[in-house]
Amino acid sequence: MCEVLGGSPVGEVAERYATSRQSLHTWRKRFEQEGLPGLVDRSCRPQNSPSRLSAAVEAEVCELRRQHPLRPARRHCRGCARPPPDKPLRPTDSSTATAT
């Protein structure tokens, strides 16, 4: 940071320390605004989650999932069973069959 503040080109300093120019610009801005405390590592986690469900709704969803567990996806298809390998997946309809 001292090199950048001393006037060295950001690109050269970034290359020398194997970091990005964007990171150096971010660090310089934080240092100028907050001093040394601004250079402390920060979490990338958002400070708030506006679309997060309330605790009551989250508990209700969890309870419903416990009461109605999901089956494997293949169980949700028509008939709830796979056809044997020698049978077609759909019955052939003579009106939709193509002539050969």
RAQUIBEL-V339028 format. One record per helix or strand of 3 or more residues. SS is the DSSP state (helix for helix, strand for strand). FROM is the first residue (numbers start at 0). LEN is the number of residues. Records with the same first field share a line. If there is no record, write none. Layout:
SS=FROM-LEN ; FROM-LEN
This chain:
helix=1-4 ; 9-7 ; 20-19 ; 54-13 ; 72-4 ; 77-3
